[in-house]
Protein backbone atom coordinates (compact mmCIF):
# COMPACT_ATOMS: atom_id res chain seq x y z
CA UNK A 1 0.00 0.00 0.00
CA UNK A 2 1.37 3.42 -0.99
CA UNK A 3 1.94 6.07 1.63
CA UNK A 4 -1.26 8.12 2.04
CA UNK A 5 -1.27 11.62 0.60
CA UNK A 6 -4.92 12.53 1.17
CA UNK A 7 -7.32 12.43 4.08
CA UNK A 8 -9.33 9.68 2.39
CA UNK A 9 -6.22 7.58 1.76
CA UNK A 10 -5.08 8.09 5.37
CA UNK A 11 -8.45 7.02 6.77
CA UNK A 12 -8.66 4.03 4.44
CA UNK A 13 -5.07 2.89 5.05
CA UNK A 14 -5.37 3.31 8.79
CA UNK A 15 -8.61 1.34 9.04
CA UNK A 16 -7.59 -1.29 6.50
CA UNK A 17 -4.17 -2.06 7.98
CA UNK A 18 -5.56 -2.02 11.52
CA UNK A 19 -8.22 -4.53 10.51
CA UNK A 20 -5.66 -6.68 8.68
CA UNK A 21 -3.51 -6.76 11.82
CA UNK A 22 -6.49 -7.59 14.07
CA UNK A 23 -7.74 -10.28 11.69
CA UNK A 24 -4.34 -11.91 11.49
CA UNK A 25 -4.08 -12.10 15.27
CA UNK A 26 -7.67 -13.31 15.72
CA UNK A 27 -7.17 -16.19 13.28
CA UNK A 28 -4.40 -17.55 15.52
CA UNK A 29 -5.41 -19.90 18.31
CA UNK A 30 -4.81 -18.88 21.93
CA UNK A 31 -1.49 -20.72 22.19
CA UNK A 32 -0.22 -19.11 18.99
CA UNK A 33 -1.30 -15.66 20.20
CA UNK A 34 0.69 -16.11 23.41
CA UNK A 35 3.85 -17.77 22.09
CA UNK A 36 7.17 -16.12 22.71
CA UNK A 37 9.23 -14.70 19.87
CA UNK A 38 12.88 -15.67 19.38
CA UNK A 39 15.23 -14.05 21.88
CA UNK A 40 16.60 -11.69 19.24
CA UNK A 41 13.37 -9.65 19.40
CA UNK A 42 12.97 -6.87 21.96
CA UNK A 43 9.20 -7.29 21.77
CA UNK A 44 8.82 -10.79 23.17
CA UNK A 45 5.33 -11.61 21.88
CA UNK A 46 2.26 -10.23 20.14
CA UNK A 47 1.12 -8.45 23.30
CA UNK A 48 4.38 -6.50 23.41
CA UNK A 49 4.03 -5.44 19.78
CA UNK A 50 0.46 -4.23 20.29
CA UNK A 51 1.41 -2.45 23.52
CA UNK A 52 4.16 -0.70 21.57
CA UNK A 53 1.61 0.49 19.00
CA UNK A 54 -0.80 1.65 21.69
CA UNK A 55 1.82 3.53 23.66
CA UNK A 56 3.18 5.34 20.61
CA UNK A 57 -0.39 6.37 19.83
CA UNK A 58 -0.68 7.75 23.36
CA UNK A 59 2.59 9.61 22.83
CA UNK A 60 1.21 11.12 19.62
CA UNK A 61 -2.00 12.18 21.35
CA UNK A 62 0.08 13.88 24.04
CA UNK A 63 2.12 15.73 21.40
CA UNK A 64 -1.10 16.68 19.65
CA UNK A 65 -2.77 18.08 22.79
CA UNK A 66 0.28 20.11 23.77
CA UNK A 67 1.01 21.24 20.22
CA UNK A 68 -2.56 22.32 19.49
CA UNK A 69 -2.44 24.53 22.61
CA UNK A 70 0.46 26.33 20.94
CA UNK A 71 3.11 24.78 23.14
CA UNK A 72 6.10 22.66 22.16
CA UNK A 73 5.64 18.96 23.01
CA UNK A 74 8.49 16.74 24.22
CA UNK A 75 9.01 14.53 21.18
CA UNK A 76 9.46 11.59 21.36
CA UNK A 77 8.99 11.73 25.16
CA UNK A 78 10.30 13.64 28.15
CA UNK A 79 13.86 12.55 28.81
CA UNK A 80 14.29 10.86 25.40
CA UNK A 81 15.58 11.87 21.99
CA UNK A 82 15.11 10.14 18.64
CA UNK A 83 18.54 8.61 19.21
CA UNK A 84 17.39 7.06 22.48
CA UNK A 85 14.13 5.53 21.19
CA UNK A 86 15.52 2.04 21.82
CA UNK A 87 15.59 2.84 25.55
CA UNK A 88 12.13 4.36 25.32
CA UNK A 89 10.82 1.23 23.61
CA UNK A 90 12.35 -0.97 26.31
CA UNK A 91 10.62 1.18 28.93
CA UNK A 92 7.32 0.79 27.06
CA UNK A 93 7.74 -2.99 26.87
CA UNK A 94 8.34 -3.20 30.64
CA UNK A 95 5.35 -0.96 31.39
CA UNK A 96 2.84 -3.31 29.76
CA UNK A 97 4.27 -6.75 30.52
CA UNK A 98 1.78 -7.51 33.29
CA UNK A 99 -1.24 -6.93 31.04
CA UNK A 100 -2.94 -9.68 29.09
CA UNK A 101 -3.14 -9.67 25.32
CA UNK A 102 -6.86 -8.97 25.50
CA UNK A 103 -6.30 -5.96 27.78
CA UNK A 104 -3.71 -4.56 25.40
CA UNK A 105 -5.99 -5.19 22.41
CA UNK A 106 -8.79 -3.25 24.14
CA UNK A 107 -6.45 -0.34 24.82
CA UNK A 108 -5.18 -0.38 21.25
CA UNK A 109 -8.75 -0.38 19.93
CA UNK A 110 -9.50 2.70 22.02
CA UNK A 111 -6.39 4.62 20.98
CA UNK A 112 -6.92 3.64 17.34
CA UNK A 113 -10.45 5.06 17.46
CA UNK A 114 -9.19 8.23 19.12
CA UNK A 115 -6.72 8.74 16.27
CA UNK A 116 -9.46 8.14 13.71
CA UNK A 117 -11.43 10.92 15.42
CA UNK A 118 -8.44 13.27 15.19
CA UNK A 119 -8.07 12.48 11.49
CA UNK A 120 -11.76 13.14 10.92
CA UNK A 121 -11.56 16.54 12.69
CA UNK A 122 -9.03 17.90 10.18
CA UNK A 123 -9.36 18.84 6.54
CA UNK A 124 -6.99 17.95 3.71
CA UNK A 125 -4.88 21.09 4.08
CA UNK A 126 -4.55 20.76 7.85
CA UNK A 127 -3.45 17.15 7.47
CA UNK A 128 -1.06 17.27 4.54
CA UNK A 129 0.30 20.78 4.13
CA UNK A 130 3.68 21.11 5.81
CA UNK A 131 4.24 23.66 8.57
CA UNK A 132 0.52 24.30 9.20
CA UNK A 133 1.14 23.67 12.88
CA UNK A 134 4.38 24.94 14.43
CA UNK A 135 4.68 21.88 16.69
CA UNK A 136 5.01 19.51 13.70
CA UNK A 137 8.15 21.28 12.54
CA UNK A 138 8.92 20.90 8.85
CA UNK A 139 6.50 18.03 8.36
CA UNK A 140 2.73 17.67 8.27
CA UNK A 141 0.21 16.52 10.83
CA UNK A 142 -0.72 13.77 8.39
CA UNK A 143 2.84 12.44 8.40
CA UNK A 144 2.67 12.09 12.18
CA UNK A 145 -0.69 10.31 11.89
CA UNK A 146 0.59 7.96 9.19
CA UNK A 147 3.47 7.03 11.50
CA UNK A 148 1.09 6.44 14.41
CA UNK A 149 -1.38 4.39 12.37
CA UNK A 150 -0.98 2.79 8.95
CA UNK A 151 2.81 2.57 8.73
CA UNK A 152 3.05 1.35 12.32
CA UNK A 153 0.34 -1.27 11.74
CA UNK A 154 2.20 -2.46 8.64
CA UNK A 155 5.45 -2.68 10.67
CA UNK A 156 3.70 -4.63 13.43
CA UNK A 157 2.15 -7.16 11.06
CA UNK A 158 5.47 -7.77 9.31
CA UNK A 159 7.27 -8.14 12.66
CA UNK A 160 4.73 -10.59 14.06
CA UNK A 161 4.74 -12.73 10.92
CA UNK A 162 8.53 -12.75 10.74
CA UNK A 163 8.94 -13.63 14.43
CA UNK A 164 6.36 -16.43 14.12
CA UNK A 165 8.15 -17.86 11.05
CA UNK A 166 11.46 -17.80 12.88
CA UNK A 167 9.89 -19.45 15.93
CA UNK A 168 8.46 -22.21 13.77
CA UNK A 169 11.79 -22.70 11.98
CA UNK A 170 13.65 -22.94 15.30
CA UNK A 171 11.09 -25.40 16.65
CA UNK A 172 11.58 -27.65 13.63
CA UNK A 173 15.41 -27.73 13.87
MDTraj code that builds the backbone (N, CA, C; nanometers):
import mdtraj as md
import numpy as np

residues = "UNK UNK UNK UNK UNK UNK UNK UNK UNK UNK UNK UNK UNK UNK UNK UNK UNK UNK UNK UNK UNK UNK UNK UNK UNK UNK UNK UNK UNK UNK UNK UNK UNK UNK UNK UNK UNK UNK UNK UNK UNK UNK UNK UNK UNK UNK UNK UNK UNK UNK UNK UNK UNK UNK UNK UNK UNK UNK UNK UNK UNK UNK UNK UNK UNK UNK UNK UNK UNK UNK UNK UNK UNK UNK UNK UNK UNK UNK UNK UNK UNK UNK UNK UNK UNK UNK UNK UNK UNK UNK UNK UNK UNK UNK UNK UNK UNK UNK UNK UNK UNK UNK UNK UNK UNK UNK UNK UNK UNK UNK UNK UNK UNK UNK UNK UNK UNK UNK UNK UNK UNK UNK UNK UNK UNK UNK UNK UNK UNK UNK UNK UNK UNK UNK UNK UNK UNK UNK UNK UNK UNK UNK UNK UNK UNK UNK UNK UNK UNK UNK UNK UNK UNK UNK UNK UNK UNK UNK UNK UNK UNK UNK UNK UNK UNK UNK UNK UNK UNK UNK UNK UNK UNK".split()
xyz = np.array([
    [0.0847, -0.1181, 0.0000],
    [0.0000, 0.0000, 0.0000],
    [0.0891, 0.1242, 0.0000],
    [0.0604, 0.2178, -0.0890],
    [0.1368, 0.3416, -0.0991],
    [0.1112, 0.4300, 0.0228],
    [0.2075, 0.5149, 0.0512],
    [0.1935, 0.6074, 0.1633],
    [0.0799, 0.7053, 0.1336],
    [-0.0127, 0.7218, 0.2261],
    [-0.1261, 0.8118, 0.2037],
    [-0.0823, 0.9561, 0.1785],
    [-0.1523, 1.0212, 0.0880],
    [-0.1266, 1.1622, 0.0595],
    [-0.2534, 1.2463, 0.0674],
    [-0.3659, 1.1816, 0.1002],
    [-0.4916, 1.2532, 0.1166],
    [-0.5590, 1.2039, 0.2442],
    [-0.6561, 1.2818, 0.2891],
    [-0.7321, 1.2434, 0.4083],
    [-0.8027, 1.1106, 0.3856],
    [-0.8631, 1.0931, 0.2698],
    [-0.9333, 0.9684, 0.2392],
    [-0.8378, 0.8500, 0.2406],
    [-0.7216, 0.8660, 0.1778],
    [-0.6224, 0.7581, 0.1763],
    [-0.5736, 0.7261, 0.3178],
    [-0.5536, 0.8293, 0.3993],
    [-0.5085, 0.8090, 0.5373],
    [-0.6129, 0.7307, 0.6168],
    [-0.7376, 0.7714, 0.6058],
    [-0.8452, 0.7020, 0.6772],
    [-0.8554, 0.5572, 0.6305],
    [-0.8538, 0.5375, 0.5002],
    [-0.8658, 0.4028, 0.4436],
    [-0.7482, 0.3156, 0.4841],
    [-0.6256, 0.3672, 0.4707],
    [-0.5070, 0.2889, 0.5049],
    [-0.5042, 0.2554, 0.6537],
    [-0.5372, 0.3525, 0.7346],
    [-0.5369, 0.3312, 0.8792],
    [-0.6361, 0.2218, 0.9184],
    [-0.7585, 0.2338, 0.8695],
    [-0.8614, 0.1341, 0.9035],
    [-0.8290, -0.0025, 0.8436],
    [-0.7862, -0.0037, 0.7188],
    [-0.7588, -0.1294, 0.6497],
    [-0.6427, -0.2065, 0.7139],
    [-0.5327, -0.1372, 0.7393],
    [-0.4169, -0.2059, 0.7982],
    [-0.4432, -0.2457, 0.9429],
    [-0.5186, -0.1641, 1.0145],
    [-0.5558, -0.2016, 1.1517],
    [-0.6399, -0.3291, 1.1494],
    [-0.7366, -0.3345, 1.0606],
    [-0.8223, -0.4533, 1.0512],
    [-0.7439, -0.5747, 1.0043],
    [-0.6503, -0.5567, 0.9130],
    [-0.5656, -0.6676, 0.8677],
    [-0.4849, -0.7232, 0.9846],
    [-0.4279, -0.6351, 1.0643],
    [-0.3511, -0.6763, 1.1816],
    [-0.4401, -0.7511, 1.2806],
    [-0.5550, -0.6949, 1.3130],
    [-0.6486, -0.7589, 1.4066],
    [-0.6934, -0.8954, 1.3545],
    [-0.7266, -0.9023, 1.2281],
    [-0.7738, -1.0283, 1.1694],
    [-0.6656, -1.1347, 1.1733],
    [-0.5441, -1.0947, 1.1446],
    [-0.4340, -1.1910, 1.1486],
    [-0.4202, -1.2497, 1.2895],
    [-0.4238, -1.1644, 1.3885],
    [-0.4077, -1.2102, 1.5267],
    [-0.5267, -1.2966, 1.5688],
    [-0.6467, -1.2559, 1.5330],
    [-0.7669, -1.3306, 1.5723],
    [-0.7738, -1.4688, 1.5084],
    [-0.7123, -1.4881, 1.3915],
    [-0.7166, -1.6189, 1.3283],
    [-0.6188, -1.7177, 1.3928],
    [-0.5309, -1.6675, 1.4784],
    [-0.4396, -1.7550, 1.5518],
    [-0.5127, -1.8129, 1.6722],
    [-0.4789, -1.9356, 1.7098],
    [-0.5408, -1.9899, 1.8307],
    [-0.4731, -1.9273, 1.9533],
    [-0.5297, -1.9504, 2.0700],
    [-0.4811, -1.8884, 2.1933],
    [-0.3342, -1.9145, 2.2201],
    [-0.2897, -2.0369, 2.1974],
    [-0.1492, -2.0716, 2.2189],
    [-0.0598, -1.9930, 2.1235],
    [-0.1000, -1.9845, 1.9984],
    [-0.0216, -1.9106, 1.8995],
    [-0.0174, -1.7616, 1.9328],
    [-0.1263, -1.7082, 1.9841],
    [-0.1303, -1.5663, 2.0202],
    [-0.0361, -1.5352, 2.1354],
    [-0.0120, -1.6329, 2.2218],
    [0.0685, -1.6106, 2.3414],
    [0.2140, -1.6540, 2.3274],
    [0.2497, -1.7214, 2.2191],
    [0.3849, -1.7769, 2.2089],
    [0.4911, -1.6674, 2.2068],
    [0.6047, -1.7046, 2.2639],
    [0.7174, -1.6124, 2.2713],
    [0.7897, -1.6072, 2.1369],
    [0.8420, -1.4889, 2.1057],
    [0.9229, -1.4703, 1.9867],
    [1.0660, -1.5160, 2.0161],
    [1.1465, -1.5354, 1.9138],
    [1.2881, -1.5674, 1.9377],
    [1.3546, -1.4588, 2.0225],
    [1.4561, -1.4958, 2.0942],
    [1.5231, -1.4050, 2.1884],
    [1.5826, -1.2808, 2.1230],
    [1.6016, -1.2844, 1.9936],
    [1.6603, -1.1694, 1.9244],
    [1.5641, -1.0508, 1.9143],
    [1.4384, -1.0705, 1.9499],
    [1.3371, -0.9648, 1.9403],
    [1.3190, -0.8954, 2.0740],
    [1.3219, -0.7625, 2.0732],
    [1.2971, -0.6869, 2.1959],
    [1.1529, -0.7079, 2.2410],
    [1.0584, -0.6961, 2.1462],
    [0.9196, -0.7286, 2.1768],
    [0.9102, -0.8804, 2.1812],
    [0.8715, -0.9352, 2.2927],
    [0.8820, -1.0788, 2.3166],
    [0.7630, -1.1586, 2.2648],
    [0.6532, -1.0905, 2.2316],
    [0.5333, -1.1610, 2.1878],
    [0.4371, -1.0607, 2.1238],
    [0.3241, -1.1089, 2.0802],
    [0.2257, -1.0229, 2.0140],
    [0.1781, -0.9132, 2.1077],
    [0.1562, -0.9463, 2.2336],
    [0.1122, -0.8447, 2.3304],
    [0.2093, -0.7273, 2.3339],
    [0.3384, -0.7568, 2.3366],
    [0.4382, -0.6504, 2.3412],
    [0.4310, -0.5608, 2.2171],
    [0.4114, -0.6208, 2.1017],
    [0.4031, -0.5435, 1.9778],
    [0.2814, -0.4510, 1.9811],
    [0.1675, -0.5048, 2.0230],
    [0.0455, -0.4235, 2.0287],
    [0.0555, -0.3159, 2.1362],
    [0.1207, -0.3460, 2.2476],
    [0.1413, -0.2452, 2.3519],
    [0.2305, -0.1329, 2.2992],
    [0.3295, -0.1693, 2.2200],
    [0.4163, -0.0701, 2.1570],
    [0.3335, 0.0245, 2.0697],
    [0.2474, -0.0321, 1.9857],
    [0.1611, 0.0494, 1.9000],
    [0.0753, 0.1440, 1.9837],
    [0.0100, 0.0865, 2.0834],
    [-0.0795, 0.1645, 2.1687],
    [-0.0042, 0.2792, 2.2360],
    [0.1111, 0.2496, 2.2930],
    [0.1824, 0.3531, 2.3662],
    [0.2308, 0.4645, 2.2738],
    [0.2772, 0.4306, 2.1550],
    [0.3182, 0.5343, 2.0606],
    [0.1980, 0.6177, 2.0166],
    [0.0807, 0.5580, 2.0125],
    [-0.0391, 0.6370, 1.9831],
    [-0.0698, 0.7326, 2.0983],
    [-0.0507, 0.6860, 2.2213],
    [-0.0681, 0.7753, 2.3359],
    [0.0334, 0.8893, 2.3315],
    [0.1583, 0.8567, 2.2952],
    [0.2592, 0.9614, 2.2828],
    [0.2147, 1.0657, 2.1805],
    [0.1686, 1.0185, 2.0635],
    [0.1214, 1.1120, 1.9616],
    [0.0098, 1.2003, 2.0169],
    [-0.0873, 1.1392, 2.0838],
    [-0.2000, 1.2184, 2.1351],
    [-0.1533, 1.3221, 2.2362],
    [-0.0503, 1.2900, 2.3129],
    [0.0080, 1.3885, 2.4036],
    [0.0733, 1.5023, 2.3272],
    [0.1497, 1.4689, 2.2235],
    [0.2118, 1.5734, 2.1404],
    [0.1039, 1.6621, 2.0791],
    [0.0004, 1.5971, 2.0314],
    [-0.1099, 1.6681, 1.9651],
    [-0.1766, 1.7668, 2.0615],
    [-0.2115, 1.7201, 2.1801],
    [-0.2775, 1.8078, 2.2786],
    [-0.1896, 1.9283, 2.3120],
    [-0.0641, 1.9028, 2.3411],
    [0.0282, 2.0108, 2.3769],
    [0.0494, 2.1038, 2.2572],
    [0.0746, 2.0453, 2.1416],
    [0.1006, 2.1244, 2.0221],
    [-0.0175, 2.2100, 1.9802],
    [-0.1376, 2.1561, 1.9905],
    [-0.2564, 2.2315, 1.9493],
    [-0.2897, 2.3446, 2.0469],
    [-0.2314, 2.3406, 2.1667],
    [-0.2438, 2.4526, 2.2610],
    [-0.1410, 2.5612, 2.2304],
    [-0.0562, 2.5357, 2.1306],
    [0.0456, 2.6327, 2.0935],
    [0.1765, 2.6154, 2.1675],
    [0.1879, 2.5057, 2.2398],
    [0.3108, 2.4778, 2.3139],
    [0.3950, 2.3768, 2.2371],
    [0.5191, 2.3588, 2.2815],
    [0.6097, 2.2657, 2.2158],
    [0.6116, 2.1340, 2.2935],
    [0.5646, 2.0246, 2.2312],
    [0.5642, 1.8958, 2.3012],
    [0.7036, 1.8340, 2.3094],
    [0.7244, 1.7493, 2.4088],
    [0.8495, 1.6742, 2.4223],
    [0.8398, 1.5527, 2.3304],
    [0.9057, 1.5595, 2.2171],
    [0.9005, 1.4525, 2.1182],
    [1.0384, 1.3892, 2.1094],
    [1.0526, 1.2577, 2.1273],
    [0.9464, 1.1593, 2.1355],
    [0.8812, 1.1483, 2.2744],
    [0.9564, 1.1753, 2.3806],
    [0.8993, 1.1734, 2.5160],
    [0.9955, 1.2474, 2.6075],
    [0.9448, 1.2937, 2.7192],
    [1.0297, 1.3641, 2.8147],
    [1.1473, 1.2749, 2.8545],
    [1.2668, 1.3288, 2.8433],
    [1.3863, 1.2548, 2.8807],
    [1.4441, 1.1680, 2.7694],
    [1.3820, 1.1686, 2.6522],
    [1.4286, 1.0862, 2.5403],
    [1.4479, 1.1724, 2.4164],
    [1.5383, 1.1275, 2.3305],
    [1.5579, 1.1874, 2.1993],
    [1.5316, 1.0784, 2.0965],
    [1.5299, 1.1162, 1.9681],
    [1.5107, 1.0145, 1.8641],
    [1.6244, 0.9128, 1.8669],
    [1.7408, 0.9546, 1.9115],
    [1.8541, 0.8609, 1.9212],
    [1.8380, 0.7621, 2.0355],
    [1.7562, 0.7958, 2.1326],
    [1.7388, 0.7058, 2.2479],
    [1.6039, 0.6340, 2.2449],
    [1.5431, 0.6204, 2.1270],
    [1.4134, 0.5528, 2.1194],
    [1.4225, 0.4057, 2.1576],
    [1.5388, 0.3445, 2.1403],
    [1.5520, 0.2037, 2.1823],
    [1.5264, 0.1924, 2.3329],
    [1.5827, 0.2847, 2.4103],
    [1.5593, 0.2835, 2.5553],
    [1.4136, 0.3136, 2.5873],
    [1.3542, 0.4059, 2.5131],
    [1.2127, 0.4362, 2.5319],
    [1.1279, 0.3120, 2.5033],
    [1.1585, 0.2423, 2.3959],
    [1.0819, 0.1226, 2.3607],
    [1.0974, 0.0119, 2.4646],
    [1.2148, 0.0004, 2.5231],
    [1.2348, -0.0972, 2.6311],
    [1.1482, -0.0584, 2.7514],
    [1.1454, 0.0691, 2.7827],
    [1.0618, 0.1175, 2.8930],
    [0.9144, 0.0883, 2.8671],
    [0.8707, 0.1081, 2.7435],
    [0.7321, 0.0789, 2.7060],
    [0.7032, -0.0692, 2.7251],
    [0.7928, -0.1537, 2.6769],
    [0.7736, -0.2993, 2.6872],
    [0.7576, -0.3401, 2.8346],
    [0.8408, -0.2859, 2.9208],
    [0.8335, -0.3201, 3.0636],
    [0.7028, -0.2714, 3.1262],
    [0.6557, -0.1566, 3.0825],
    [0.5354, -0.0962, 3.1393],
    [0.4112, -0.1826, 3.1194],
    [0.4053, -0.2570, 3.0098],
    [0.2842, -0.3311, 2.9755],
    [0.2956, -0.4818, 2.9976],
    [0.4058, -0.5294, 3.0469],
    [0.4274, -0.6748, 3.0523],
    [0.3346, -0.7500, 3.1471],
    [0.2694, -0.6815, 3.2381],
    [0.1779, -0.7509, 3.3292],
    [0.0356, -0.7582, 3.2748],
    [0.0099, -0.6910, 3.1630],
    [-0.1238, -0.6931, 3.1045],
    [-0.1415, -0.8153, 3.0147],
    [-0.2642, -0.8570, 3.0003],
    [-0.2941, -0.9677, 2.9090],
    [-0.3036, -0.9149, 2.7663],
    [-0.2969, -1.0049, 2.6711],
    [-0.3136, -0.9671, 2.5319],
    [-0.4496, -0.9007, 2.5107],
    [-0.5532, -0.9557, 2.5704],
    [-0.6862, -0.8974, 2.5501],
    [-0.6945, -0.7560, 2.6077],
    [-0.6306, -0.7314, 2.7210],
    [-0.6303, -0.5962, 2.7784],
    [-0.5582, -0.4982, 2.6856],
    [-0.4459, -0.5422, 2.6305],
    [-0.3710, -0.4561, 2.5395],
    [-0.4509, -0.4321, 2.4118],
    [-0.5177, -0.5353, 2.3619],
    [-0.5992, -0.5189, 2.2410],
    [-0.7126, -0.4187, 2.2643],
    [-0.7728, -0.4217, 2.3815],
    [-0.8786, -0.3254, 2.4144],
    [-0.8231, -0.1829, 2.4171],
    [-0.7063, -0.1666, 2.4759],
    [-0.6445, -0.0340, 2.4825],
    [-0.6074, 0.0158, 2.3429],
    [-0.5542, -0.0757, 2.2604],
    [-0.5185, -0.0381, 2.1245],
    [-0.6427, 0.0011, 2.0451],
    [-0.7504, -0.0713, 2.0622],
    [-0.8753, -0.0375, 1.9932],
    [-0.9182, 0.1045, 2.0296],
    [-0.9096, 0.1371, 2.1569],
    [-0.9504, 0.2701, 2.2023],
    [-0.8601, 0.3784, 2.1438],
    [-0.7295, 0.3591, 2.1498],
    [-0.6389, 0.4621, 2.0978],
    [-0.6499, 0.4722, 1.9454],
    [-0.6714, 0.3601, 1.8783],
    [-0.6922, 0.3636, 1.7340],
    [-0.8145, 0.4496, 1.7012],
    [-0.9234, 0.4287, 1.7714],
    [-1.0451, 0.5061, 1.7459],
    [-1.0237, 0.6547, 1.7762],
    [-0.9472, 0.6839, 1.8796],
    [-0.9187, 0.8235, 1.9119],
    [-0.8402, 0.8906, 1.7988],
    [-0.7469, 0.8185, 1.7388],
    [-0.6715, 0.8744, 1.6271],
    [-0.7602, 0.8918, 1.5047],
    [-0.8525, 0.7991, 1.4828],
    [-0.9456, 0.8141, 1.3711],
    [-1.0296, 0.9412, 1.3895],
    [-1.0664, 0.9708, 1.5130],
    [-1.1425, 1.0921, 1.5424],
    [-1.0594, 1.2161, 1.5116],
    [-0.9325, 1.2136, 1.5489],
    [-0.8442, 1.3272, 1.5190],
    [-0.8334, 1.3466, 1.3680],
    [-0.8149, 1.2388, 1.2953],
    [-0.8070, 1.2484, 1.1487],
    [-0.9344, 1.3127, 1.0944],
    [-1.0471, 1.2653, 1.1416],
    [-1.1763, 1.3145, 1.0923],
    [-1.1952, 1.4637, 1.1205],
    [-1.1380, 1.5134, 1.2299],
    [-1.1557, 1.6536, 1.2687],
    [-1.0784, 1.7517, 1.1816],
    [-0.9881, 1.7018, 1.0981],
    [-0.9035, 1.7899, 1.0179],
    [-0.9345, 1.7766, 0.8700],
    [-0.9158, 1.8869, 0.7984],
    [-0.9359, 1.8835, 0.6542],
    [-0.8048, 1.8466, 0.5829],
    [-0.8139, 1.8338, 0.4535],
    [-0.6994, 1.7953, 0.3712],
    [-0.5779, 1.8853, 0.3935],
    [-0.5991, 2.0150, 0.3899],
    [-0.4883, 2.1086, 0.4076],
    [-0.4257, 2.0940, 0.5456],
    [-0.5067, 2.0880, 0.6487],
    [-0.4551, 2.0760, 0.7852],
    [-0.3754, 1.9474, 0.8037],
    [-0.4143, 1.8433, 0.7345],
    [-0.3447, 1.7152, 0.7472],
    [-0.2159, 1.7079, 0.6657],
    [-0.2175, 1.7580, 0.5435],
    [-0.1064, 1.7274, 0.4537],
    [-0.0214, 1.8453, 0.4077],
    [-0.0576, 1.9668, 0.4441],
    [0.0300, 2.0783, 0.4125],
    [0.1342, 2.0894, 0.5235],
    [0.2596, 2.1009, 0.4837],
    [0.3682, 2.1105, 0.5815],
    [0.3646, 2.2461, 0.6510],
    [0.4072, 2.2454, 0.7761],
    [0.4237, 2.3661, 0.8575],
    [0.2930, 2.4385, 0.8891],
    [0.1791, 2.3686, 0.8798],
    [0.0524, 2.4304, 0.9196],
    [0.0536, 2.4542, 1.0700],
    [0.1067, 2.3572, 1.1425],
    [0.1136, 2.3675, 1.2882],
    [0.2606, 2.3768, 1.3292],
    [0.2968, 2.4788, 1.4046],
    [0.4376, 2.4941, 1.4431],
    [0.4957, 2.3715, 1.5140],
    [0.4156, 2.3006, 1.5913],
    [0.4677, 2.1883, 1.6687],
    [0.5097, 2.0701, 1.5816],
    [0.4618, 2.0624, 1.4570],
    [0.5009, 1.9510, 1.3697],
    [0.6313, 1.9790, 1.2960],
    [0.6885, 2.0955, 1.3177],
    [0.8153, 2.1283, 1.2539],
    [0.8000, 2.1382, 1.1033],
    [0.8922, 2.0785, 1.0311],
    [0.8920, 2.0904, 0.8848],
    [0.8090, 1.9823, 0.8170],
    [0.7322, 1.9096, 0.8932],
    [0.6496, 1.8032, 0.8361],
    [0.5013, 1.8375, 0.8517],
    [0.4173, 1.7433, 0.8166],
    [0.2728, 1.7668, 0.8265],
    [0.2124, 1.6848, 0.9403],
    [0.0962, 1.7282, 0.9830],
    [0.0210, 1.6520, 1.0828],
    [-0.0094, 1.5130, 1.0287],
    [-0.0427, 1.5058, 0.9008],
    [-0.0720, 1.3770, 0.8386],
    [0.0447, 1.2808, 0.8462],
    [0.1665, 1.3312, 0.8307],
    [0.2845, 1.2437, 0.8403],
    [0.2945, 1.1826, 0.9800],
    [0.2665, 1.2625, 1.0821],
    [0.2666, 1.2092, 1.2185],
    [0.1589, 1.1011, 1.2325],
    [0.0414, 1.1273, 1.1778],
    [-0.0694, 1.0314, 1.1893],
    [-0.0429, 0.9042, 1.1096],
    [0.0211, 0.9156, 0.9952],
    [0.0594, 0.7959, 0.9192],
    [0.1537, 0.7107, 1.0038],
    [0.2511, 0.7758, 1.0660],
    [0.3466, 0.7026, 1.1501],
    [0.2787, 0.6349, 1.2682],
    [0.1778, 0.6992, 1.3233],
    [0.1087, 0.6445, 1.4407],
    [0.0040, 0.5392, 1.4045],
    [-0.0327, 0.5327, 1.2768],
    [-0.1384, 0.4389, 1.2369],
    [-0.0890, 0.3444, 1.1279],
    [-0.1170, 0.3751, 1.0041],
    [-0.0982, 0.2791, 0.8954],
    [0.0441, 0.2256, 0.8838],
    [0.1453, 0.3100, 0.8879],
    [0.2812, 0.2570, 0.8731],
    [0.3224, 0.1749, 0.9949],
    [0.2730, 0.2116, 1.1117],
    [0.3048, 0.1348, 1.2325],
    [0.2304, 0.0008, 1.2331],
    [0.1077, -0.0006, 1.1836],
    [0.0336, -0.1266, 1.1737],
    [0.1028, -0.2211, 1.0750],
    [0.1493, -0.1658, 0.9643],
    [0.2205, -0.2461, 0.8645],
    [0.3475, -0.3051, 0.9263],
    [0.4237, -0.2222, 0.9976],
    [0.5450, -0.2676, 1.0667],
    [0.5116, -0.3814, 1.1636],
    [0.4068, -0.3630, 1.2420],
    [0.3700, -0.4628, 1.3433],
    [0.3332, -0.5959, 1.2792],
    [0.2546, -0.5930, 1.1737],
    [0.2146, -0.7161, 1.1063],
    [0.3360, -0.7886, 1.0499],
    [0.4253, -0.7149, 0.9850],
    [0.5466, -0.7767, 0.9312],
    [0.6314, -0.8370, 1.0426],
    [0.6464, -0.7659, 1.1533],
    [0.7267, -0.8139, 1.2656],
    [0.6677, -0.9415, 1.3249],
    [0.5387, -0.9416, 1.3479],
    [0.4726, -1.0586, 1.4064],
    [0.4871, -1.1790, 1.3147],
    [0.4628, -1.1615, 1.1873],
    [0.4741, -1.2733, 1.0924],
    [0.6172, -1.3246, 1.0854],
    [0.7131, -1.2348, 1.0812],
    [0.8535, -1.2753, 1.0742],
    [0.8947, -1.3505, 1.2010],
    [0.8583, -1.2984, 1.3159],
    [0.8937, -1.3632, 1.4428],
    [0.8285, -1.5011, 1.4530],
    [0.7049, -1.5123, 1.4085],
    [0.6362, -1.6427, 1.4115],
    [0.7047, -1.7422, 1.3180],
    [0.7431, -1.6973, 1.1989],
    [0.8146, -1.7858, 1.1046],
    [0.9451, -1.8348, 1.1657],
    [1.0189, -1.7425, 1.2261],
    [1.1465, -1.7799, 1.2884],
    [1.1242, -1.8757, 1.4048],
    [1.0207, -1.8538, 1.4826],
    [0.9892, -1.9447, 1.5933],
    [0.9588, -2.0836, 1.5418],
    [0.8807, -2.0916, 1.4354],
    [0.8460, -2.2212, 1.3768],
    [0.9690, -2.2895, 1.3185],
    [1.0551, -2.2139, 1.2544],
    [1.1788, -2.2702, 1.1984],
    [1.2672, -2.3249, 1.3088],
    [1.2826, -2.2487, 1.4175],
    [1.3651, -2.2937, 1.5296],
    [1.3065, -2.4165, 1.5960],
    [1.1740, -2.4245, 1.6032],
    [1.1090, -2.5399, 1.6654],
    [1.1276, -2.6664, 1.5817],
    [1.1435, -2.6495, 1.4514],
    [1.1581, -2.7648, 1.3625],
    [1.3035, -2.8080, 1.3424],
    [1.3976, -2.7357, 1.4019],
    [1.5407, -2.7732, 1.3872],
    [1.5756, -2.8861, 1.4785],
])
top = md.Topology()
chain = top.add_chain()
for i, resn in enumerate(residues, 1):
    res = top.add_residue(resn, chain, resSeq=i)
    for name in ("N", "CA", "C"):
        top.add_atom(name, md.element.get_by_symbol(name[0]), res)
traj = md.Trajectory(xyz[None], top)
